């Protein structure tokens, strides 16, 4: 029973992280790691798994916020069904999944200020994204019309 609880706990942790990553720009690298994780069932099963995950990722990317929340919940539920079943078939995969999650957490916790950036209402403007702090020395107005005061 103890190992079953460990499988469920690991699947729950993985599900939360993988759903969050599915809506981020780093999906492609996570996708490759997930593909390496699911390789044990053979090519046909792997291709089916990845097609389902790609479809879920596309749905999350294009959905409006209300639909996105429902899609995230559906993806979370899918992971919660698939991961424990897969780990029951391939218990040795648990270490691979832990490594995948550790690598994801390491990227998310970089101390240099790396993270998510949103640039809203920026039509015809320049957007600068950098790791760490950016000091514009009083502002960035690239081609902005001068006010006539």
C-alpha positions, 0 to 999 in steps of 0.5 A, spaced: 500 500 500 505 504 501 508 504 494 501 505 491 501 512 495 508 514 493 505 512 486 499 517 487 503 522 490 508 522 485 503 522 479 499 528 483 506 532 483 508 531 476 501 532 473 501 539 477 507 541 474 506 538 467 499 542 466 503 548 468 508 547 463 504 545 458 501 553 457 508 555 458 513 557 452 518 551 454 513 546 452 517 543 446 523 541 451 518 538 456 515 535 450 522 531 449 523 529 456 516 526 456 517 523 450 523 520 453 519 518 459 514 514 455 518 510 451 517 504 454 511 502 451 514 502 444 513 507 438 506 506 437 504 507 444 509 513 444 506 516 438 499 516 441 501 519 447 504 525 444 499 526 439 494 527 445 499 531 449 500 535 443 493 536 442 492 538 449 497 543 449 494 546 442 488 547 446 491 550 452 495 555 448 489 557 444 483 557 449 480 563 452 481 564 460 475 560 462 476 555 457 483 554 459 481 553 466 477 547 464 482 544 459 487 545 464 483 541 469 482 535 463 489 535 462 490 534 470 485 529 470 488 525 464 495 525 467 492 523 474 489 517 470 495 515 466 501 516 470 499 512 476 498 506 471 504 507 467 508 507 473 505 501 476 507 497 469 514 500 469 516 502 476 523 503 474 520 509 470 519 513 477 526 515 478 526 518 470 519 522 472 523 524 479 529 527 474 524 530 469 520 534 475 527 536 478 529 539 472 523 542 471 523 545 478 531 547 477 529 551 471 523 555 474 527 557 480 533 560 477 535 565 482 537 570 476 530 573 475 528 568 469 521 567 469 515 569 465 514 575 461 507 578 459 507 584 454 500 587 453 498 593 449 505 594 445 502 595 438 508 598 434 513 598 440 519 594 442 519 589 447 526 587 451 526 581 455 532 580 459 535 575 465 535 579 471 534 587 472 533 592 466 534 599 468 532 604 462 535 610 466 528 613 466 524 610 461 524 607 454 521 611 449 523 608 442 519 612 437 514 615 441 511 621 439 513 627 444 508 630 447 507 638 446 506 641 452 
